Amino acid sequence: MEPTPVARVVWISNADLYAVEPTGNMNRKGFLGMARLVFGMNVSLDGYVDFDKFAPGPQLFGHWIENTRGLAASLYGRTLYEIMRYWEQDDPNWTPAERDFADAWLAMPKWVASRTLSSIGPNATLISDDLEGAVRRLKNELAGEIDVGGPRLAHSLGELGLIDEYRLYFHPVVLGGGDPFFRGALPPLRLVSNDSVGDNVIRLTYVPA
């Protein structure tokens, strides 16, 4: 049975979001022409992100695979994008889960904000100037969730009022220092949910107050 075009959309999961165009056609992943910027990362109890000090367990990694499959796009700064390009290789030693993540990541459209990069990988678009204007256009033209990759880029976009949601995946580790999830002060946030996502990880979700 085809859904009836309506103004209200029920959000089930990242992989099942949809919007209804004025013509009545379905548009997977969100409201037509109104994407949401979401910044979410694994973080220590004292607020730091570090790819070398802790990693997701199998249950949380499965969560990230499904999350990536459901994204409309990702927006990266140079540093994290170059780290994530690890998934462009075809490593015969990858587990099935790692291969699933690589496939999902490669299939996802990506935008990379950098003034120094001259070339980027497949399914990626370079933003070399006017970051604010480019991101506002993406939010207007895409539908669903756009993942923001990296604290520095997230802070810049947060200062511009462009981040719609922050998701902190707290791991039971204390690092004592490193790269903080929040790079500086922002306007007040409001907690909208807290839930367990497996592997002793708690997710706190905040939106601008």
C-alpha positions as a Markdown table, in Angstrom:
| # | Residue | x | y | z |
|---|---|---|---|---|
| 1 | Met | 0.0 | 0.0 | 0.0 |
| 2 | Glu | 1.5 | 3.3 | -1.1 |
| 3 | Pro | 1.8 | 6.0 | 1.7 |
| 4 | Thr | -0.7 | 8.9 | 1.4 |
| 5 | Pro | 1.1 | 12.2 | 0.9 |
| 6 | Val | 1.0 | 14.1 | 4.1 |
| 7 | Ala | 3.0 | 16.9 | 5.8 |
| 8 | Arg | 3.9 | 14.9 | 8.8 |
| 9 | Val | 6.5 | 12.1 | 8.6 |
| 10 | Val | 7.1 | 9.5 | 11.3 |
| 11 | Trp | 10.8 | 9.0 | 11.9 |
| 12 | Ile | 11.5 | 5.3 | 12.6 |
| 13 | Ser | 15.3 | 5.0 | 12.1 |
| 14 | Asn | 18.0 | 6.5 | 9.9 |
| 15 | Ala | 17.5 | 3.8 | 7.3 |
| 16 | Asp | 13.8 | 4.2 | 7.1 |
| 17 | Leu | 13.2 | 8.0 | 7.0 |
| 18 | Tyr | 11.2 | 9.4 | 4.1 |
| 19 | Ala | 9.6 | 12.5 | 2.9 |
| 20 | Val | 6.7 | 13.2 | 0.5 |
| 21 | Glu | 7.2 | 15.5 | -2.4 |
| 22 | Pro | 4.4 | 17.8 | -3.5 |
| 23 | Thr | 3.9 | 15.4 | -6.4 |
| 24 | Gly | 3.3 | 12.6 | -4.0 |
| 25 | Asn | 6.6 | 10.8 | -4.8 |
| 26 | Met | 8.6 | 9.4 | -1.9 |
| 27 | Asn | 12.1 | 10.8 | -1.1 |
| 28 | Arg | 14.1 | 8.5 | 1.2 |
| 29 | Lys | 16.0 | 9.7 | 4.2 |
| 30 | Gly | 14.2 | 12.9 | 5.3 |
| 31 | Phe | 12.0 | 15.9 | 4.6 |
| 32 | Leu | 12.4 | 17.1 | 1.0 |
| 33 | Gly | 14.7 | 20.1 | 0.8 |
| 34 | Met | 15.4 | 20.3 | 4.6 |
| 35 | Ala | 18.4 | 18.1 | 5.6 |
| 36 | Arg | 19.6 | 18.1 | 9.2 |
| 37 | Leu | 23.3 | 18.5 | 10.2 |
| 38 | Val | 24.2 | 15.9 | 12.9 |
| 39 | Phe | 27.5 | 15.7 | 14.7 |
| 40 | Gly | 28.1 | 12.4 | 16.4 |
| 41 | Met | 31.3 | 10.7 | 17.5 |
| 42 | Asn | 32.7 | 8.2 | 19.9 |
| 43 | Val | 33.9 | 10.1 | 23.0 |
| 44 | Ser | 35.6 | 9.3 | 26.3 |
| 45 | Leu | 34.0 | 10.0 | 29.6 |
| 46 | Asp | 36.1 | 13.2 | 30.0 |
| 47 | Gly | 35.0 | 14.4 | 26.5 |
| 48 | Tyr | 37.8 | 13.5 | 24.1 |
| 49 | Val | 37.7 | 11.8 | 20.7 |
| 50 | Asp | 40.7 | 9.7 | 19.8 |
| 51 | Phe | 40.7 | 7.0 | 17.1 |
| 52 | Asp | 43.8 | 5.3 | 18.5 |
| 53 | Lys | 42.8 | 5.0 | 22.2 |
| 54 | Phe | 39.4 | 3.3 | 21.9 |
| 55 | Ala | 37.2 | 1.8 | 19.2 |
| 56 | Pro | 33.6 | 0.5 | 18.9 |
| 57 | Gly | 32.9 | -3.1 | 19.8 |
| 58 | Pro | 31.0 | -5.4 | 17.4 |
| 59 | Gln | 27.5 | -4.2 | 18.5 |
| 60 | Leu | 28.3 | -0.5 | 18.2 |
| 61 | Phe | 30.2 | -1.1 | 14.9 |
| 62 | Gly | 27.0 | -2.6 | 13.6 |
| 63 | His | 25.2 | 0.5 | 14.7 |
| 64 | Trp | 27.6 | 2.7 | 12.8 |
| 65 | Ile | 27.2 | 0.6 | 9.6 |
| 66 | Glu | 23.4 | 1.1 | 9.7 |
| 67 | Asn | 23.8 | 4.7 | 10.5 |
| 68 | Thr | 26.1 | 5.2 | 7.5 |
| 69 | Arg | 23.7 | 3.4 | 5.2 |
| 70 | Gly | 20.9 | 5.8 | 6.2 |
| 71 | Leu | 22.8 | 9.1 | 5.7 |
| 72 | Ala | 22.0 | 11.5 | 2.9 |
| 73 | Ala | 25.6 | 12.6 | 2.9 |
| 74 | Ser | 28.7 | 13.3 | 5.0 |
| 75 | Leu | 30.6 | 16.6 | 5.4 |
| 76 | Tyr | 34.3 | 16.4 | 6.3 |
| 77 | Gly | 37.2 | 18.5 | 7.1 |
| 78 | Arg | 40.6 | 17.5 | 5.6 |
| 79 | Thr | 42.0 | 15.6 | 8.5 |
| 80 | Leu | 39.2 | 13.2 | 9.2 |
| 81 | Tyr | 38.5 | 12.8 | 5.5 |
| 82 | Glu | 42.1 | 11.6 | 4.9 |
| 83 | Ile | 41.7 | 9.2 | 7.8 |
| 84 | Met | 38.4 | 7.8 | 6.5 |
| 85 | Arg | 39.9 | 7.2 | 3.1 |
| 86 | Tyr | 41.3 | 4.1 | 4.6 |
| 87 | Trp | 37.9 | 2.6 | 3.6 |
| 88 | Glu | 38.7 | 3.1 | -0.1 |
| 89 | Gln | 41.1 | 0.2 | -0.2 |
| 90 | Asp | 40.0 | -3.3 | -0.7 |
| 91 | Asp | 41.7 | -5.2 | 2.1 |
| 92 | Pro | 41.4 | -8.9 | 1.9 |
| 93 | Asn | 41.9 | -9.2 | 5.7 |
| 94 | Trp | 38.8 | -7.2 | 6.5 |
| 95 | Thr | 36.0 | -8.9 | 8.4 |
| 96 | Pro | 32.5 | -9.1 | 6.9 |
| 97 | Ala | 31.5 | -6.2 | 9.1 |
| 98 | Glu | 34.4 | -4.1 | 8.0 |
| 99 | Arg | 33.6 | -4.7 | 4.4 |
| 100 | Asp | 29.9 | -3.8 | 5.0 |
| 101 | Phe | 31.1 | -0.5 | 6.5 |
| 102 | Ala | 33.4 | 0.2 | 3.6 |
| 103 | Asp | 30.7 | -0.5 | 1.1 |
| 104 | Ala | 28.3 | 1.9 | 3.0 |
| 105 | Trp | 30.9 | 4.6 | 3.3 |
| 106 | Leu | 31.9 | 4.4 | -0.4 |
| 107 | Ala | 28.3 | 4.6 | -1.5 |
| 108 | Met | 27.6 | 7.7 | 0.6 |
| 109 | Pro | 28.0 | 11.1 | -1.1 |
| 110 | Lys | 30.7 | 13.2 | 0.6 |
| 111 | Trp | 31.6 | 16.8 | 0.7 |
| 112 | Val | 35.1 | 17.9 | 1.9 |
| 113 | Ala | 35.8 | 21.4 | 3.2 |
| 114 | Ser | 39.4 | 22.2 | 2.5 |
| 115 | Arg | 41.4 | 25.1 | 1.1 |
| 116 | Thr | 44.5 | 22.9 | 0.7 |
| 117 | Leu | 43.3 | 19.7 | -0.9 |
| 118 | Ser | 43.7 | 19.6 | -4.7 |
| 119 | Ser | 42.2 | 16.2 | -5.3 |
| 120 | Ile | 39.7 | 13.9 | -3.5 |
| 121 | Gly | 38.4 | 10.4 | -3.8 |
| 122 | Pro | 35.3 | 8.9 | -5.4 |
| 123 | Asn | 31.8 | 10.1 | -4.7 |
| 124 | Ala | 33.2 | 13.2 | -3.1 |
| 125 | Thr | 32.9 | 17.0 | -3.8 |
| 126 | Leu | 35.4 | 19.6 | -2.7 |
| 127 | Ile | 34.3 | 22.8 | -0.9 |
| 128 | Ser | 37.2 | 25.2 | -1.2 |
| 129 | Asp | 35.5 | 28.4 | -0.2 |
| 130 | Asp | 32.3 | 29.9 | 1.2 |
| 131 | Leu | 31.7 | 27.0 | 3.6 |
| 132 | Glu | 28.6 | 28.6 | 5.1 |
| 133 | Gly | 27.0 | 29.1 | 1.8 |
| 134 | Ala | 27.8 | 25.6 | 0.5 |
| 135 | Val | 26.4 | 24.0 | 3.7 |
| 136 | Arg | 23.2 | 26.1 | 3.6 |
| 137 | Arg | 22.7 | 25.0 | 0.0 |
| 138 | Leu | 23.2 | 21.3 | 1.0 |
| 139 | Lys | 20.7 | 21.6 | 3.8 |
| 140 | Asn | 18.2 | 23.1 | 1.3 |
| 141 | Glu | 18.8 | 20.7 | -1.5 |
| 142 | Leu | 19.2 | 17.3 | 0.3 |
| 143 | Ala | 16.8 | 15.4 | 2.4 |
| 144 | Gly | 17.6 | 13.5 | 5.6 |
| 145 | Glu | 20.7 | 13.6 | 7.8 |
| 146 | Ile | 24.1 | 15.0 | 6.8 |
| 147 | Asp | 26.8 | 13.7 | 9.1 |
| 148 | Val | 29.4 | 16.2 | 10.2 |
| 149 | Gly | 32.9 | 14.7 | 10.5 |
| 150 | Gly | 35.3 | 16.1 | 13.1 |
| 151 | Pro | 35.3 | 18.5 | 16.0 |
| 152 | Arg | 36.9 | 21.4 | 14.3 |
| 153 | Leu | 34.5 | 21.5 | 11.4 |
| 154 | Ala | 31.6 | 20.9 | 13.8 |
| 155 | His | 32.6 | 23.8 | 16.0 |
| 156 | Ser | 32.8 | 26.1 | 13.0 |
| 157 | Leu | 29.3 | 25.1 | 11.8 |
| 158 | Gly | 28.0 | 25.2 | 15.3 |
| 159 | Glu | 29.1 | 28.8 | 15.7 |
| 160 | Leu | 27.1 | 29.5 | 12.5 |
| 161 | Gly | 24.0 | 27.9 | 14.0 |
| 162 | Leu | 24.0 | 25.2 | 11.3 |
| 163 | Ile | 24.3 | 22.0 | 13.6 |
| 164 | Asp | 20.9 | 20.6 | 14.3 |
| 165 | Glu | 21.9 | 17.8 | 16.6 |
| 166 | Tyr | 24.8 | 16.6 | 18.7 |
| 167 | Arg | 25.2 | 12.9 | 19.5 |
| 168 | Leu | 27.9 | 11.9 | 22.0 |
| 169 | Tyr | 28.6 | 8.2 | 22.2 |
| 170 | Phe | 30.3 | 7.9 | 25.7 |
| 171 | His | 32.7 | 5.0 | 26.1 |
| 172 | Pro | 33.8 | 3.9 | 29.6 |
| 173 | Val | 37.3 | 5.2 | 29.3 |
| 174 | Val | 39.1 | 8.3 | 30.6 |
| 175 | Leu | 41.9 | 9.7 | 28.5 |
| 176 | Gly | 43.0 | 12.7 | 30.5 |
| 177 | Gly | 43.5 | 14.8 | 27.3 |
| 178 | Gly | 43.4 | 14.9 | 23.6 |
| 179 | Asp | 41.1 | 16.3 | 20.9 |
| 180 | Pro | 37.9 | 17.5 | 22.6 |
| 181 | Phe | 34.4 | 16.7 | 21.2 |
| 182 | Phe | 33.5 | 20.4 | 21.7 |
| 183 | Arg | 36.3 | 22.8 | 20.6 |
| 184 | Gly | 34.8 | 25.8 | 22.3 |
| 185 | Ala | 31.8 | 27.5 | 23.8 |
| 186 | Leu | 28.5 | 27.2 | 22.1 |
| 187 | Pro | 24.9 | 28.5 | 22.9 |
| 188 | Pro | 23.0 | 26.3 | 25.4 |
| 189 | Leu | 21.9 | 22.8 | 24.3 |
| 190 | Arg | 18.9 | 20.7 | 25.3 |
| 191 | Leu | 19.0 | 17.0 | 26.1 |
| 192 | Val | 16.4 | 15.2 | 24.0 |
| 193 | Ser | 17.3 | 11.5 | 24.5 |
| 194 | Asn | 19.7 | 9.1 | 26.2 |
| 195 | Asp | 20.0 | 5.4 | 25.3 |
| 196 | Ser | 22.3 | 2.5 | 25.4 |
| 197 | Val | 23.7 | 1.4 | 22.0 |
| 198 | Gly | 25.6 | -1.6 | 23.2 |
| 199 | Asp | 29.2 | -2.5 | 24.2 |
| 200 | Asn | 28.8 | -0.4 | 27.4 |
| 201 | Val | 28.3 | 2.8 | 25.3 |
| 202 | Ile | 25.7 | 5.4 | 26.2 |
| 203 | Arg | 24.4 | 7.9 | 23.6 |
| 204 | Leu | 23.3 | 11.4 | 24.7 |
| 205 | Thr | 21.5 | 13.4 | 22.1 |
| 206 | Tyr | 21.3 | 17.2 | 22.3 |
| 207 | Val | 19.8 | 19.9 | 20.1 |
| 208 | Pro | 20.1 | 23.7 | 20.3 |
| 209 | Ala | 18.0 | 25.0 | 23.2 |
